[in-house]
């Protein structure tokens, strides 16, 4: 029993790790694990009897059933802390557990359990150990279905469904693919003819996702030799940076950033600045629309402001209450202190937001933490964002922007002021900033040339 329960898994795991030390792919390691398991079963075939067969069969099936039950119970989150108890039963595969440094848990468990199940029963067939081809075939079909179920659960776990789009971009964590707008690839940024140039002491810029193409264009047109400075910065710029609204505000408070571009700060962010004795200058530089969106096939095209507030307060819970289908409303929110969540809080006025839908995820230091579930394209879904995200950056797919109080958030309706949820795009900086180029750049942004960049980027200039 020792050979088959402990020795073979250990030896096979060690063999599987060997190609990884030679910088081979993980797939090669899996192949090595599979082949070595077959070999070791063949090597110790004379020690295999009917009693051992039954014990091994029960244990391997038990491994698989428990893992599948855990996946169902924890919604496909194979990183859940309770899986550590499951790992105790994997001690014979300890060398293989080193794979956890390189692969996702679902792959790790698949290697340790399902592959050895496959090689075990295939070995029995080759060794003619009281098992027919029909039984092996039935077992393999069941095994494949189990694997498929676990993969489905893993790919549709809450962290994937509700964690946002999750593009890793430079030093920030973005919900939008910014690869076409990086300062190192300026083809899609706005370029104008201007005599205004900064030759040194460039202000460091950061801000909201939707503002990146805007402030990157400001820098592209005014910072001399910028492209040569930034060309080797693969993940982020020296002066044109991105860490998203929340992190950018912390960087502004820590004086790592000179100008932050985004929506006006939240009440909590104003309080944070006040506690650090920082006098913020919040300067509107353009106009944008705060929008609500639903699934493309949702028959609803318009909601009143009061209806939206009732939905997000929790008073209205079904689309039929506002003239739609008999379907529960899935009203998604955004993380606290993000630009869109701040605007939502301002929009709600004195009406409280209902508790946001959340999901559990695993953080390296905090363990299990709860995060706000972001929009997912499912029945009855509703979300909010800024028009630029939806129409220009195409952040959400298969969605329809709603009119509010009968007015659609078109550029024309933003310019003429008829859309009820027009918001300012702001440049935010510390009034006590000692870099004189901050005020010089701000003067350029508010000039006719700067406002032309605002307009050509896709926003409405402040002059209408």
LINWOGI-V668258 format. One record per backbone hydrogen bond with DSSP energy under -0.5 kcal/mol. CO is the residue of the C=O (numbers start at 0). NH is the residue of the N-H. E is the energy in kcal/mol with one decimal. If there is no record, write none. Layout:
BEGIN
CO|NH|E, CO|NH|E
END
This chain:
BEGIN
0|4|-2.4, 1|5|-2.0, 1|6|-2.2, 2|7|-3.0, 5|9|-2.1, 6|10|-2.9, 7|11|-2.9, 8|12|-2.1, 9|13|-2.2, 10|14|-2.3, 11|15|-2.1, 12|16|-1.3, 13|17|-1.0, 14|17|-0.6, 14|18|-0.6, 16|19|-0.7, 16|20|-1.2, 17|20|-0.9, 17|21|-0.6, 18|21|-0.7, 18|23|-2.5, 19|22|-1.6, 24|28|-1.4, 25|29|-2.1, 26|30|-2.1, 27|31|-2.5, 28|32|-2.2, 29|33|-2.4, 30|34|-2.6, 31|35|-2.7, 32|36|-1.9, 33|37|-1.9, 34|38|-2.3, 35|39|-2.7, 36|40|-2.3, 37|41|-2.1, 38|42|-2.5, 39|43|-2.0, 41|44|-1.3, 43|46|-1.5, 44|47|-1.5, 46|48|-0.6, 48|52|-2.2, 49|53|-2.1, 50|54|-2.0, 51|55|-2.9, 52|56|-2.5, 53|57|-2.4, 54|58|-2.6, 55|59|-2.8, 56|60|-2.3, 57|61|-2.4, 58|62|-2.6, 59|63|-2.0, 60|64|-2.8, 61|65|-2.7, 62|66|-2.2, 63|67|-2.4, 64|68|-2.6, 65|69|-2.5, 66|70|-2.3, 67|71|-2.2, 68|72|-2.8, 69|73|-2.6, 70|75|-3.3, 71|74|-1.2, 73|76|-1.9, 74|157|-0.6, 75|77|-1.5, 76|79|-1.7, 79|82|-2.3, 80|83|-2.1, 81|84|-1.1, 81|85|-0.8, 82|86|-2.0, 83|87|-0.9, 84|87|-0.5, 84|88|-0.6, 85|88|-1.0, 86|89|-1.8, 87|90|-1.3, 89|92|-2.5, 90|93|-1.7, 92|95|-0.9, 92|96|-1.4, 93|96|-0.8, 93|97|-0.5, 94|97|-1.3, 95|98|-2.3, 96|99|-2.0, 97|100|-1.7, 98|101|-2.6, 98|102|-2.4, 103|106|-0.8, 103|107|-2.0, 104|108|-2.9, 105|109|-1.8, 106|110|-2.4, 107|111|-2.5, 108|112|-2.6, 108|113|-0.8, 109|114|-1.9, 110|115|-0.5, 112|116|-2.1, 113|117|-2.2, 114|118|-2.7, 115|119|-2.2, 116|120|-2.2, 117|121|-2.2, 118|122|-2.1, 119|123|-1.9, 120|124|-1.7, 121|125|-2.3, 122|126|-2.7, 123|128|-2.5, 124|127|-0.9, 127|129|-1.1, 131|135|-2.0, 132|136|-2.6, 133|137|-2.5, 134|138|-2.6, 135|139|-2.8, 136|140|-2.1, 137|141|-2.2, 138|142|-2.5, 139|143|-2.6, 140|144|-2.2, 141|145|-2.1, 142|146|-2.7, 143|147|-2.5, 144|148|-2.3, 145|149|-2.4, 146|150|-2.5, 147|151|-2.4, 148|152|-2.6, 149|153|-2.3, 150|154|-2.7, 151|155|-1.4, 153|156|-1.3, 156|159|-1.2, 156|160|-2.4, 157|161|-3.1, 158|162|-0.6, 161|373|-3.2, 166|168|-0.7, 166|173|-1.9, 168|171|-1.9, 171|168|-1.2, 171|173|-0.6, 173|166|-1.3, 175|177|-0.9, 177|180|-2.4, 177|181|-0.6, 178|181|-0.6, 179|187|-0.6, 181|184|-1.9, 184|187|-0.7, 185|188|-1.6, 191|193|-0.6, 197|223|-2.7, 203|257|-2.1, 203|258|-2.0, 204|240|-2.4, 205|260|-2.1, 206|243|-0.7, 207|210|-0.7, 207|211|-0.7, 208|211|-1.4, 210|213|-0.6, 210|214|-2.6, 211|215|-2.4, 212|216|-1.1, 213|217|-1.9, 214|218|-2.0, 215|219|-2.4, 216|220|-1.8, 217|221|-1.0, 218|221|-0.5, 218|222|-2.9, 221|197|-3.8, 221|223|-0.8, 222|225|-1.4, 224|228|-1.6, 225|229|-2.6, 226|230|-1.2, 229|232|-1.8, 231|233|-1.4, 238|204|-3.5, 238|240|-0.9, 239|236|-0.8, 242|246|-0.6, 243|247|-2.8, 244|248|-1.8, 245|249|-1.4, 246|250|-2.2, 247|251|-2.1, 248|252|-2.3, 249|253|-1.9, 250|255|-2.9, 250|256|-1.0, 251|254|-1.3, 258|205|-1.7, 259|427|-3.3, 260|207|-2.9, 261|425|-3.2, 265|269|-2.3, 266|270|-2.1, 267|271|-2.0, 268|272|-2.2, 269|273|-2.3, 270|274|-2.4, 271|275|-1.2, 272|277|-2.8, 273|276|-1.7, 276|278|-0.5, 277|279|-0.9, 278|430|-2.7, 279|281|-0.6, 280|282|-0.7, 280|428|-1.7, 281|283|-0.6, 282|426|-2.6, 284|461|-0.5, 285|424|-2.8, 286|459|-1.9, 287|422|-3.3, 288|290|-0.6, 288|386|-2.4, 290|384|-2.1, 291|401|-3.0, 292|382|-2.4, 293|399|-2.7, 294|297|-1.8, 300|402|-2.8, 302|404|-2.2, 303|307|-2.2, 304|308|-2.4, 305|309|-2.2, 306|310|-2.2, 307|311|-2.5, 308|312|-1.3, 309|313|-1.3, 309|314|-2.0, 309|315|-1.3, 311|353|-3.4, 314|316|-0.6, 316|328|-2.9, 317|320|-1.7, 318|321|-1.7, 318|323|-2.9, 319|322|-1.2, 324|319|-0.5, 324|326|-2.0, 326|318|-2.8, 327|329|-0.5, 328|330|-0.9, 329|331|-0.9, 329|381|-2.2, 334|337|-1.8, 337|341|-2.4, 338|342|-1.9, 339|343|-1.9, 340|344|-2.2, 341|345|-1.9, 342|346|-2.5, 343|347|-2.3, 344|348|-0.7, 345|348|-0.8, 347|350|-2.5, 349|351|-0.5, 356|372|-3.3, 358|370|-2.6, 360|362|-0.5, 360|368|-2.7, 362|366|-1.8, 366|362|-3.0, 366|368|-0.5, 368|360|-2.4, 370|358|-2.0, 371|373|-0.5, 372|332|-0.7, 375|377|-2.2, 377|380|-2.1, 379|329|-3.0, 380|294|-0.8, 381|331|-2.7, 382|292|-2.5, 384|290|-2.6, 385|388|-1.0, 385|389|-1.3, 386|390|-3.0, 386|391|-0.5, 387|391|-1.4, 387|392|-2.5, 388|394|-2.8, 397|295|-2.0, 399|293|-2.3, 402|302|-2.0, 403|406|-1.5, 406|403|-2.4, 407|409|-2.2, 409|413|-1.6, 410|414|-2.6, 411|415|-2.5, 412|417|-0.8, 412|418|-1.8, 418|421|-0.6, 420|289|-2.8, 422|287|-2.6, 423|425|-0.6, 424|284|-3.6, 424|285|-1.2, 425|261|-2.3, 425|427|-0.5, 426|282|-2.7, 427|259|-2.8, 428|280|-3.1, 429|432|-2.1, 433|435|-0.8, 434|437|-1.8, 434|438|-0.5, 435|439|-1.4, 436|440|-2.5, 437|441|-2.2, 438|442|-2.2, 439|443|-1.7, 440|444|-2.5, 441|445|-1.9, 443|446|-1.1, 443|449|-1.0, 446|450|-2.6, 447|451|-1.4, 448|452|-1.4, 449|453|-1.8, 450|454|-2.3, 451|455|-2.7, 452|456|-1.9, 453|457|-0.9, 453|458|-2.1, 454|457|-0.6, 458|460|-0.5, 459|286|-3.5, 460|463|-1.8
END
